Amino acid sequence: MDVRSLHYRDLSARILRDTPEIRNAVTGATLHFELSRQRGYGGIDSEAWRRWAESVKNHLLTHLDQHLEAATRNLEANGVHVHWAATAADAHDVLRGIASQHGVRRAVKGKSMLSEELEVNELLAHIGVQVFETDLGEYILQMLNEPPSHILGPAIHRNLEQVRAIFHERLGTALDDSPDRLAAAARKVLRAAFLTADLGITGANFVVAETGTIALIENEGNIRLSTALPRVHVALVGIEKLLPRWSDLAPFLQLASRAATGQTVGTFVTLIRSPRMRGPDDEAAEGDGPDEVHVVFVDNGRTRVLADPVAWETLRCVRCGACLNICPVYRQTGGHAYGWVYSGPIGAVLNPGLLGLEQAHTLPFASTLCGACQDACPVRIPIPRLLLEWRKRAAEAGHRPAAEARTMHRFANAATRPARFQRLGRWFAATPRFLRQTVPLLRDWAALRAPLEPAFRSFLSRWKKEAGPAPSTTPRSNFAAAPPAAAQTHPPVLNQELANDSPATTRRAFAGGTLGRTRAPSHSGPIDNVVMRAVKDALVNRARLAHPGPLIARDTVATPTTATHAERVHRFARQFRANGGEVVELKTLQEAVAWLELFSRDFLTAAVSLLVPDRLSPLGWGVEVAAPETAQLGVSHAIGAAAETGTLLLDSRERRALQLLPPVHLVWVRESRIAATLAQALDSVHGELPAALGLHSGPSRSADIGRVIVTGVHGPGRLIAAILP
């Protein structure tokens, strides 16, 4: 997309003047997100988790070269193709080559801000590939030919009536259709796209360097389908999106979800290890999944930010959108006023680094410096300090108007002389309003806001009367200067060894155990390419910060590790129901069979996993077998579950399509497989693992149409956990 960040002032004024409904829509949505975040943070020791996450990310970024090498070796050992893109043009070359090699004619995309940054849709259209945005909000914007306005809710600036109008125009729905009917119309189009696409494109929330695992978080199910049904999957990954260790993953999945939507974890999490597995004679051992998986590590300005002694901390960002949701400035206009992909507070400090200050120097001034963004950020990025740093650099580079510089110089001259400042204040207060509004700064302010009025009593006079002695007149900065990287404080270091200090001869598969097939890494020596050289150059003389070790709180939060089976089952059932799922607790196998007979009467067809025993299959009760895309019911067997998040762990060897395409999904889970925490559930998955692990915590859901919750958007509208003894 064209960079229009220098026009922020004009774009925001136009939005406020011409489309005032955007302010109402964005404010309503972001206030809802923010309240949800507060509830999500309230369920954990959020400050301890945030400090831990900050330390993990600081360790990652100061050892980025080592973790990129580890990630590359482990991804390739898993059978994943790894590519490197120093620029957007390099990424285009990679995608163009993959599309040409496989004769791609149709592609489906999961929501990815990096794909917006790289202009992937424009490239695919240019080379003759039909591309479908499959996130419901992104699909709405694709029909409107608009970029996203928010990291999390791309279409939050569009109200229900506007969405109805575009669906009526493009899909022929009625102008008064409900959000459910609109979602059904979109699902019909996108379901056909999923089933016929040659290529699936996603981003990645995280890539675990230690295991070569791609992690994707969502609520709709479209990302799982985009990575399961097309024969080729491409993940576009910013070089900063790594996590050092497997033990880091569960807390980051939860913290990012709590910061974004207040959920204990996203409804669907997809953990991808490899292309679909094959047997000894190269026949497919899994019913679906891509034959090839490609990871494209993208720089595109990130190493320039990494080399910056101050701005490097922005690379901790996990793209949760929490800073946008709490920002009073962002709420007025939404994201389009910021003129590029990243908006809100994080855009104001990230865009100058990625684009160059000359293309984005207006954005750091789009802030009140209230500091709320730093309080909300799950990785504690010091956004207020970074805003001031970019403002300082903009002024030093001559990017501010000369009149503004003269005005600020005169203001500073007066403000540092208390007696003069008080005299000017009294004079200003006595000036008639119509004269005050001739001052350019105040005139511009009042053009779109209520006029500024002087206080009846000055702050100093109130302070003397209400708070005692006058404050010291010694100048002091509102924001403490950042300590040097080497002097930054961190939680107690529990374990300082690097993730790749002691490379194992066999790679850990998720939480332990060896793979059924071990490939020799493609690189036996150091990885050398233009991106890796830029990373290493950026880290020259950089202090290397230690990994803080496992987050101990992850094993004690929400559910004690000493909980009994009954306590874990109770906790799981309560949380799963809170997520929108249904739970059936069965005391005996005979009771389970009897319940299944009654349950099966509501269905004519079903797709059943080969891992489900015959006695627990509805096919024995008159239900006909059907393909997942036409079945009314999908039946699976969970290999694990987590009580604290209400999450089921599903194996890709039983076909991902049957877990997602039928409108109702029944999952059998044994109570002995329910772990207390998500971290313990992931750690319990040992031995031979499939190409992908699916974490399902509720039915498919979206609020992209007029902020109304719609279920069954892409995945099942009903998810039932049947707990066996």
LOGUTOR-62529 format. One line per field, with one value per residue (C-alpha): x, y, z. Coordinates in steps of 0.25 Angstrom, whole numbers, padded with zeros to 4 digits. Example, Ala and Ser with C-alpha at 12.3 -4.5 7.8 and 13.67 -1.06 7.14 Angstrom:
BEGIN
xx <- c(0049_0055)
yy <- c(-0018_-0004)
zz <- c(0031_0029)
This chain:
BEGIN
xx <- c(0000_0004_0011_0003_0008_0013_-0002_-0007_-0012_-0020_-0025_-0030_-0036_-0044_-0048_-0054_-0061_-0066_-0068_-0072_-0078_-0064_-0061_-0073_-0070_-0056_-0058_-0069_-0060_-0047_-0054_-0060_-0046_-0040_-0050_-0047_-0032_-0034_-0042_-0032_-0020_-0028_-0028_-0012_-0001_0000_0012_0020_0016_0019_0033_0036_0031_0039_0052_0050_0048_0060_0068_0063_0066_0080_0083_0075_0086_0087_0072_0070_0081_0074_0061_0066_0073_0061_0050_0059_0061_0045_0044_0041_0047_0053_0055_0061_0055_0063_0053_0039_0044_0051_0039_0031_0042_0040_0025_0026_0035_0026_0014_0020_0026_0013_0004_-0004_-0017_-0024_-0019_-0026_-0020_-0020_-0020_-0005_0000_0013_0006_0000_0013_0019_0007_0005_-0009_-0005_0007_-0003_-0013_-0001_0003_-0011_-0014_-0028_-0026_-0037_-0035_-0042_-0043_-0057_-0052_-0042_-0052_-0061_-0050_-0045_-0059_-0058_-0043_-0039_-0027_-0029_-0031_-0027_-0017_-0028_-0041_-0038_-0052_-0056_-0058_-0069_-0083_-0094_-0102_-0089_-0086_-0100_-0099_-0086_-0092_-0104_-0096_-0086_-0093_-0108_-0112_-0124_-0121_-0127_-0120_-0115_-0100_-0102_-0108_-0097_-0087_-0093_-0093_-0078_-0075_-0082_-0072_-0060_-0063_-0062_-0049_-0043_-0047_-0041_-0029_-0015_-0007_-0010_-0003_-0002_0007_0012_0010_0022_0033_0039_0054_0057_0047_0044_0030_0021_0010_-0003_-0014_-0028_-0043_-0050_-0043_-0039_-0024_-0026_-0033_-0023_-0011_-0019_-0026_-0017_-0005_0005_0006_0015_0017_0022_0030_0037_0051_0047_0035_0043_0043_0055_0049_0037_0035_0033_0021_0009_0011_0013_0000_-0008_-0002_-0004_-0018_-0021_-0015_-0023_-0037_-0037_-0038_-0029_-0024_-0029_-0041_-0032_-0017_-0009_0005_0011_0024_0025_0017_0008_0015_0017_0020_0032_0027_0025_0010_0002_0001_-0009_-0022_-0019_-0010_0000_0011_0020_0022_0031_0035_0040_0048_0046_0055_0049_0055_0055_0070_0071_0062_0070_0083_0076_0081_0067_0057_0061_0051_0039_0043_0037_0023_0014_0003_-0008_-0014_-0015_-0008_-0018_-0030_-0026_-0021_-0030_-0024_-0026_-0040_-0044_-0040_-0037_-0024_-0026_-0021_-0007_-0005_0002_0000_0003_-0005_-0008_0004_0012_0011_0015_0028_0030_0027_0039_0048_0043_0040_0051_0048_0046_0034_0027_0032_0018_0013_0021_0013_0000_-0001_-0004_0007_-0002_0006_-0006_-0001_0012_0003_-0006_0006_0008_0023_0025_0030_0033_0025_0024_0039_0041_0030_0039_0052_0045_0040_0054_0060_0049_0052_0067_0066_0058_0045_0036_0031_0040_0029_0026_0041_0041_0028_0034_0047_0039_0030_0042_0048_0036_0033_0047_0045_0033_0031_0030_0022_0012_0010_0008_-0002_-0010_-0009_-0014_-0026_-0030_-0030_-0044_-0047_-0048_-0034_-0029_-0034_-0026_-0013_-0010_-0009_-0021_-0029_-0025_-0029_-0043_-0046_-0050_-0051_-0056_-0048_-0037_-0041_-0031_-0033_-0040_-0028_-0014_-0008_0003_-0008_-0016_-0003_0000_-0013_-0017_-0003_0006_0020_0022_0029_0044_0047_0058_0055_0052_0048_0034_0040_0052_0063_0065_0076_0087_0084_0094_0089_0074_0068_0061_0054_0063_0071_0067_0074_0084_0088_0085_0074_0085_0097_0097_0091_0085_0088_0073_0063_0052_0038_0029_0032_0041_0043_0049_0042_0039_0048_0060_0066_0080_0080_0083_0093_0105_0112_0108_0096_0101_0092_0089_0079_0087_0099_0090_0086_0100_0104_0092_0097_0111_0115_0101_0100_0094_0083_0080_0068_0060_0057_0043_0032_0029_0015_0011_0010_0003_-0007_-0022_-0020_-0011_-0002_-0006_-0021_-0028_-0034_-0048_-0043_-0036_-0049_-0057_-0048_-0047_-0062_-0065_-0055_-0059_-0073_-0068_-0062_-0075_-0073_-0082_-0078_-0083_-0077_-0079_-0077_-0075_-0072_-0086_-0092_-0084_-0089_-0104_-0102_-0096_-0108_-0117_-0108_-0106_-0121_-0120_-0110_-0111_-0096_-0083_-0068_-0061_-0046_-0039_-0034_-0048_-0052_-0063_-0072_-0071_-0074_-0088_-0087_-0092_-0105_-0110_-0102_-0096_-0081_-0078_-0067_-0064_-0069_-0083_-0084_-0093_-0084_-0069_-0064_-0050_-0042_-0033_-0019_-0019_-0026_-0023_-0032_-0028_-0031_-0042_-0034_-0034_-0021_-0025_-0016_-0014_-0013_-0028_-0030_-0031_-0043_-0053_-0049_-0053_-0063_-0075_-0084_-0084_-0071_-0071_-0058_-0056_-0045_-0041_-0041_-0027_-0022_-0027_-0015_-0015_-0009_-0007_0008_0007_-0003_0007_0019_0011_0011_0022_0027_0023_0016_0008_0011_0002_-0005_-0018_-0022_-0038_-0044_-0058_-0067_-0062_-0066_-0065_-0069_-0065_-0080_-0085_-0078_-0088_-0083_-0086_-0082_-0079_-0072_-0062_-0061_-0072_-0083_-0084_-0072_-0075_-0065_-0070_-0061_-0059_-0054)
yy <- c(0000_0014_0021_0033_0035_0049_0053_0048_0062_0064_0049_0050_0063_0058_0045_0053_0063_0054_0041_0043_0030_0024_0030_0023_0010_0010_0015_0005_-0007_-0003_0000_-0014_-0020_-0012_-0017_-0031_-0029_-0024_-0036_-0045_-0039_-0040_-0055_-0056_-0048_-0040_-0031_-0044_-0050_-0037_-0035_-0050_-0048_-0035_-0042_-0054_-0045_-0036_-0049_-0053_-0040_-0039_-0054_-0053_-0058_-0071_-0073_-0071_-0081_-0091_-0089_-0091_-0104_-0110_-0105_-0112_-0124_-0125_-0124_-0109_-0101_-0088_-0075_-0061_-0048_-0035_-0027_-0028_-0030_-0042_-0048_-0045_-0053_-0065_-0065_-0063_-0076_-0084_-0080_-0083_-0097_-0102_-0096_-0088_-0082_-0079_-0075_-0074_-0065_-0064_-0050_-0045_-0031_-0035_-0039_-0025_-0019_-0027_-0025_-0039_-0038_-0028_-0038_-0050_-0042_-0037_-0052_-0057_-0063_-0061_-0058_-0059_-0052_-0062_-0055_-0050_-0035_-0036_-0042_-0030_-0020_-0028_-0026_-0011_-0010_-0004_-0008_-0012_-0002_-0010_-0021_-0030_-0025_-0020_-0015_-0009_0004_-0001_-0002_-0013_-0004_-0002_-0017_-0021_-0011_-0017_-0031_-0028_-0022_-0033_-0046_-0042_-0043_-0035_-0021_-0025_-0039_-0042_-0044_-0059_-0059_-0050_-0059_-0071_-0064_-0061_-0076_-0081_-0073_-0076_-0091_-0093_-0085_-0094_-0107_-0102_-0094_-0098_-0089_-0085_-0072_-0069_-0061_-0066_-0062_-0069_-0079_-0087_-0088_-0100_-0109_-0102_-0101_-0090_-0085_-0078_-0072_-0069_-0070_-0073_-0086_-0080_-0081_-0095_-0098_-0089_-0098_-0111_-0112_-0106_-0114_-0103_-0094_-0082_-0075_-0061_-0058_-0045_-0049_-0044_-0054_-0065_-0071_-0077_-0090_-0099_-0095_-0081_-0084_-0087_-0074_-0066_-0072_-0069_-0055_-0050_-0055_-0049_-0035_-0036_-0041_-0045_-0060_-0070_-0074_-0073_-0082_-0089_-0090_-0097_-0103_-0107_-0116_-0121_-0124_-0136_-0148_-0160_-0175_-0183_-0184_-0169_-0171_-0160_-0165_-0153_-0151_-0136_-0125_-0118_-0126_-0114_-0104_-0092_-0081_-0068_-0060_-0045_-0034_-0022_-0011_-0020_-0021_-0005_-0005_-0016_-0007_0005_0007_0012_0007_-0008_-0010_-0008_-0022_-0028_-0026_-0038_-0031_-0032_-0018_-0015_-0001_0002_-0001_0007_0019_0032_0037_0024_0024_0037_0032_0017_0013_0018_0032_0027_0025_0011_-0003_-0001_0009_0014_0015_0003_0009_0023_0017_0005_0012_0022_0011_0002_0013_0023_0036_0044_0036_0035_0047_0052_0040_0041_0054_0047_0044_0051_0043_0038_0025_0016_0008_0004_-0001_-0010_-0015_-0030_-0029_-0015_-0007_0007_0014_0028_0029_0024_0035_0045_0040_0040_0054_0058_0052_0059_0072_0070_0066_0079_0071_0081_0094_0106_0114_0102_0102_0117_0115_0103_0111_0123_0114_0107_0120_0125_0111_0110_0124_0122_0137_0141_0128_0132_0147_0141_0132_0143_0151_0140_0137_0151_0152_0151_0137_0143_0148_0135_0128_0136_0129_0118_0106_0109_0113_0099_0092_0098_0095_0081_0081_0089_0102_0101_0110_0115_0109_0118_0116_0113_0099_0106_0113_0100_0093_0103_0102_0087_0080_0088_0094_0098_0088_0089_0098_0088_0084_0069_0060_0054_0041_0034_0032_0017_0010_0005_-0009_-0016_-0009_-0012_-0020_-0033_-0044_-0053_-0062_-0076_-0082_-0075_-0085_-0082_-0090_-0095_-0095_-0111_-0115_-0129_-0140_-0143_-0131_-0130_-0132_-0121_-0125_-0137_-0150_-0153_-0152_-0164_-0159_-0150_-0142_-0137_-0122_-0115_-0106_-0112_-0099_-0084_-0079_-0068_-0059_-0044_-0044_-0052_-0043_-0031_-0037_-0040_-0026_-0020_-0028_-0023_-0018_-0021_-0026_-0041_-0042_-0055_-0063_-0063_-0078_-0084_-0076_-0083_-0076_-0084_-0096_-0090_-0080_-0084_-0098_-0105_-0115_-0125_-0124_-0138_-0143_-0139_-0125_-0124_-0129_-0119_-0107_-0112_-0113_-0099_-0092_-0100_-0096_-0081_-0082_-0086_-0101_-0112_-0122_-0136_-0144_-0159_-0168_-0181_-0186_-0192_-0179_-0172_-0182_-0180_-0165_-0166_-0174_-0163_-0152_-0159_-0158_-0143_-0146_-0153_-0152_-0152_-0152_-0160_-0160_-0174_-0171_-0172_-0187_-0193_-0193_-0178_-0176_-0171_-0180_-0191_-0184_-0182_-0170_-0171_-0168_-0155_-0146_-0135_-0124_-0130_-0137_-0132_-0137_-0138_-0148_-0147_-0153_-0143_-0147_-0137_-0125_-0113_-0109_-0095_-0091_-0101_-0106_-0119_-0124_-0131_-0139_-0136_-0151_-0152_-0141_-0127_-0125_-0133_-0125_-0112_-0114_-0121_-0111_-0119_-0125_-0136_-0139_-0151_-0148_-0157_-0150_-0155_-0147_-0134_-0126_-0115_-0104_-0102_-0103_-0117_-0121_-0118_-0124_-0137_-0139_-0149_-0159_-0159_-0146_-0142_-0131_-0122_-0121_-0113_-0107_-0105_-0097_-0094_-0092_-0084_-0069_-0055_-0041_-0034_-0031_-0020_-0025_-0036_-0050_-0060_-0075_-0085_-0075_-0085_-0096_-0103_-0095_-0105_-0112_-0123_-0129_-0143_-0147_-0162_-0168)
zz <- c(0000_-0002_0009_0013_0028_0025_0023_0036_0040_0027_0027_0042_0040_0028_0035_0047_0038_0027_0034_0048_0049_0049_0063_0069_0062_0066_0080_0083_0078_0085_0098_0098_0094_0106_0116_0112_0113_0127_0131_0124_0132_0144_0143_0145_0152_0139_0144_0146_0133_0126_0132_0128_0114_0113_0117_0108_0096_0100_0101_0087_0081_0086_0082_0069_0060_0068_0069_0054_0052_0061_0056_0041_0045_0052_0042_0031_0039_0039_0024_0023_0012_0018_0010_0013_0008_0011_0004_0000_-0014_-0009_-0003_-0016_-0023_-0014_-0015_-0030_-0031_-0022_-0030_-0043_-0039_-0034_-0044_-0034_-0039_-0026_-0012_0002_0012_0027_0034_0033_0035_0029_0016_0016_0018_0006_-0003_-0005_-0011_-0021_-0025_-0027_-0035_-0044_-0047_-0049_-0036_-0030_-0015_-0004_0009_0018_0032_0032_0035_0024_0014_0016_0014_0001_-0004_-0001_-0006_0007_0016_0030_0041_0053_0056_0062_0056_0042_0039_0053_0046_0038_0045_0042_0032_0024_0024_0020_0008_0003_0005_-0003_-0014_-0016_-0010_-0012_0002_0007_0013_0026_0028_0042_0044_0045_0031_0025_0031_0025_0011_0013_0018_0005_-0004_0005_0007_-0008_-0008_0003_-0004_-0018_-0014_-0018_-0008_0006_0012_0026_0036_0049_0063_0067_0062_0073_0070_0079_0071_0058_0061_0055_0064_0059_0068_0063_0066_0053_0048_0035_0038_0041_0028_0020_0026_0024_0011_0000_-0005_-0002_0011_0012_0025_0024_0037_0042_0047_0061_0062_0069_0083_0088_0095_0095_0109_0105_0096_0105_0113_0101_0095_0107_0109_0095_0095_0108_0103_0090_0094_0109_0105_0113_0099_0085_0081_0071_0072_0060_0063_0050_0050_0036_0023_0025_0028_0019_0020_0016_0002_0001_0002_0010_0025_0028_0021_0018_0020_0011_0003_0005_0015_0013_0023_0018_0028_0025_0029_0021_0031_0043_0044_0043_0055_0062_0061_0067_0081_0086_0075_0076_0087_0078_0072_0084_0079_0078_0069_0080_0078_0092_0091_0080_0088_0100_0092_0092_0080_0071_0076_0069_0055_0054_0047_0033_0037_0040_0025_0026_0031_0046_0053_0067_0077_0072_0058_0063_0068_0058_0045_0046_0048_0037_0027_0031_0039_0026_0022_0036_0045_0047_0054_0068_0070_0069_0084_0097_0104_0114_0116_0115_0104_0112_0123_0114_0106_0109_0106_0113_0101_0106_0095_0102_0103_0089_0084_0091_0084_0070_0073_0077_0064_0055_0061_0060_0045_0042_0040_0048_0043_0047_0053_0063_0066_0070_0078_0086_0088_0094_0102_0108_0111_0119_0125_0132_0138_0148_0151_0136_0134_0144_0139_0125_0130_0137_0125_0116_0126_0125_0110_0103_0097_0082_0083_0089_0078_0068_0073_0062_0071_0079_0066_0060_0073_0073_0059_0062_0078_0089_0091_0102_0114_0124_0138_0148_0158_0154_0157_0167_0174_0176_0180_0191_0197_0196_0196_0204_0200_0185_0177_0174_0162_0157_0143_0142_0131_0131_0126_0132_0122_0118_0124_0115_0110_0119_0131_0129_0141_0139_0148_0155_0144_0146_0135_0126_0116_0101_0094_0084_0093_0094_0081_0082_0073_0071_0071_0081_0076_0082_0097_0095_0088_0075_0061_0053_0042_0045_0033_0034_0035_0021_0028_0035_0037_0040_0031_0023_0015_0014_0025_0034_0032_0034_0047_0052_0048_0056_0069_0068_0082_0087_0101_0101_0111_0118_0117_0129_0130_0130_0135_0149_0150_0137_0146_0158_0152_0151_0155_0165_0159_0171_0166_0166_0153_0158_0161_0147_0140_0148_0144_0130_0128_0135_0126_0113_0115_0118_0104_0098_0097_0102_0112_0115_0127_0126_0138_0130_0116_0116_0119_0108_0098_0102_0102_0088_0083_0087_0082_0068_0065_0061_0050_0037_0033_0040_0037_0048_0051_0050_0064_0070_0074_0068_0080_0081_0066_0062_0050_0058_0060_0046_0043_0029_0026_0018_0014_0024_0014_0014_0027_0038_0049_0051_0062_0068_0079_0087_0091_0102_0109_0118_0129_0132_0117_0114_0102_0094_0087_0074_0065_0050_0047_0048_0037_0040_0031_0040_0052_0044_0033_0039_0047_0059_0065_0076_0083_0092_0103_0115_0128_0131_0119_0125_0130_0140_0131_0116_0118_0125_0114_0103_0111_0112_0097_0095_0085_0071_0067_0055_0045_0052_0066_0067_0080_0080_0092_0087_0074_0063_0065_0060_0063_0050_0046_0054_0067_0068_0072_0061_0063_0052_0043_0037_0047_0055_0062_0073_0079_0089_0099_0104_0116_0117_0130)
